Amino acid sequence: SHSNASSVAVDLGEQDGALVVNVRDDGQGGAAVKPVGGLAELVDRVGAIDGVLSVASPAGSGTTISAVIPCAS
């Protein structure tokens, strides 16, 4: 793996009518959304369904990818 993580946690929930997905690892951090690549593709795909994807990945502290996706009513 790129992150050298030993564990990953996935949390799903609902907030204000939206699906909230958080994926966290305990790797080395330093991940960034670049113009081309896997994270950019995820941002585009989530955005295509009116969702928002964010990445927090401070060096040495693992990575958290969060998506908030509106649910149909």
Buried (B, 14 or more C-beta within 10 A) or exposed (E): EEBEBEEBEEEEEEEEEBBBBBBBBBBBBBBEBEEEEEBBEBBEEBEEEEBEBEBEBEEEEBBBBBBBBEEEE
